[in-house]
């Protein structure tokens, strides 16, 4: 989870990995406060695949951004020592315009 310390434009990236056994997908929403923003999703019948997304968001002080696994179906997120499932972000520009 990330909580914005200053008002500004932030860039976020997240990826979710799928290691297929033909029984589930791998999906994750980027969530701002309580609102789903974008989803990264992959369904792999066999083998390995991943899906990634990125977005720039204007955040107010105290806004919270996090990644939530898709609840529908039997979604899972695959990860191992190579860290295939990730979430990161950084401040692009402080915004003092109201």
C-alpha positions as CSV (number, residue, x, y, z in Angstrom):
1,X,0.0,0.0,0.0
2,X,1.1,3.5,-0.8
3,X,-0.2,6.7,0.9
4,X,0.5,10.0,-0.9
5,X,2.5,12.3,1.3
6,X,2.0,15.3,-1.1
7,X,-0.5,16.4,-3.7
8,X,1.0,15.5,-7.1
9,X,1.0,13.3,-10.2
10,X,2.3,9.8,-9.5
11,X,3.3,7.0,-11.9
12,X,2.4,3.4,-10.9
13,X,3.3,0.1,-12.5
14,X,2.2,-3.4,-11.6
15,X,2.4,-6.8,-13.0
16,X,0.8,-10.1,-12.3
17,X,2.2,-13.5,-13.3
18,X,0.4,-16.6,-14.4
19,X,1.8,-20.1,-14.3
20,X,-0.8,-22.1,-16.2
21,X,-2.4,-25.3,-15.2
22,X,-5.6,-24.5,-17.1
23,X,-7.6,-24.0,-13.9
24,X,-7.3,-20.3,-13.0
25,X,-6.3,-16.8,-14.2
26,X,-4.1,-14.2,-12.6
27,X,-5.5,-10.8,-12.3
28,X,-4.9,-7.7,-10.1
29,X,-6.6,-4.3,-9.9
30,X,-4.8,-1.1,-9.2
31,X,-7.0,0.6,-6.6
32,X,-7.1,4.3,-5.6
33,X,-8.8,4.6,-2.2
34,X,-11.8,2.3,-2.9
35,X,-12.0,2.7,-6.7
36,X,-10.7,0.1,-9.2
37,X,-8.6,2.0,-11.7
38,X,-7.1,-0.6,-14.1
39,X,-6.7,-4.3,-14.2
40,X,-3.8,-6.4,-15.3
41,X,-5.0,-10.0,-16.2
42,X,-3.5,-13.1,-17.7
43,X,-5.0,-16.6,-18.3
44,X,-2.4,-19.1,-19.3
45,X,-3.5,-22.7,-20.1
46,X,0.1,-23.9,-19.7
47,X,3.5,-22.4,-19.3
48,X,4.2,-19.0,-17.9
49,X,3.0,-15.5,-18.9
50,X,2.5,-12.1,-17.2
51,X,0.5,-9.0,-17.7
52,X,1.6,-5.5,-16.8
53,X,-0.1,-2.1,-16.7
54,X,1.0,1.5,-15.8
55,X,-1.0,4.6,-15.1
56,X,-0.3,8.2,-14.0
57,X,-2.7,9.5,-11.3
58,X,-3.3,12.8,-9.6
59,X,-3.3,12.1,-5.9
60,X,-4.3,14.3,-3.0
61,X,-2.5,14.1,0.4
62,X,-3.6,10.9,2.1
63,X,-4.9,9.1,-1.0
64,X,-4.1,5.4,-0.8
65,X,-3.0,3.3,-3.8
66,X,-2.6,-0.5,-3.7
67,X,-3.0,-3.7,-5.8
68,X,-5.8,-6.1,-5.1
69,X,-6.1,-9.6,-6.5
70,X,-9.2,-10.1,-8.7
71,X,-11.8,-11.7,-6.5
72,X,-14.0,-13.4,-9.2
73,X,-13.2,-17.0,-10.0
74,X,-10.1,-18.8,-8.8
75,X,-7.5,-16.1,-9.5
76,X,-4.1,-16.4,-8.1
77,X,-0.8,-14.5,-8.4
78,X,2.3,-16.5,-9.1
79,X,5.6,-15.4,-7.7
80,X,8.9,-16.9,-6.8
81,X,12.5,-15.7,-6.1
82,X,12.5,-13.9,-9.4
83,X,9.6,-11.6,-8.2
84,X,7.3,-11.8,-11.2
85,X,4.4,-10.1,-9.5
86,X,5.2,-6.5,-8.7
87,X,3.9,-3.1,-7.7
88,X,5.9,0.1,-7.8
89,X,5.5,3.8,-8.3
90,X,7.1,7.2,-8.0
91,X,6.2,10.9,-7.9
92,X,6.4,12.6,-11.3
93,X,5.4,16.2,-10.3
94,X,4.3,18.0,-7.2
95,X,1.0,19.8,-8.0
96,X,0.4,23.1,-6.3
97,X,-2.5,24.1,-8.7
98,X,-5.9,23.8,-7.1
